[in-house]
């Protein structure tokens, strides 16, 4: 049975809303294993003053703790923005076989928008990628966030 990508992306968008409410860049992520969310995260860079506290990293860390393993080779990661190179590297190292993301990131996206990390032919690890699920909602949230920042 196919997973309901929109269902899990809505959960990632809920995480992005949490970031928005904390005045963090509104990006959210969830890690799913056997139909269950085992890791959640949203950006906490400003809150923690930690440049590695991206939504994907927070969710992968939570999932690794829940699974009691750094190998997440039977999971899927849903995130509201195309992962940056750091997050793409973490996805590969964690052996996450499926990534579903909403909006592309032309500045830092590592699925081909700025760089190609996730399916780089020079690497021996690959991740299947589905892009554009929830793109409109994620894009709107990001645009509203940055519009508010510019108005302050």
Secondary structure, 3 states (H helix, E strand, C coil): CCCCHHHHHHHHHHHHHHHHHCCCCCCEEEEEECCEEEEEEECCHHHHCCCCCCHHHHHHHHHHHHHCCCCCCCEEEEEEECCCHHHHHHHHHCCCCEEEEEECCCCCCCECCCCECCCCCCCCCCCEEEECCCHHHHHHHHHHHHHHHHHC
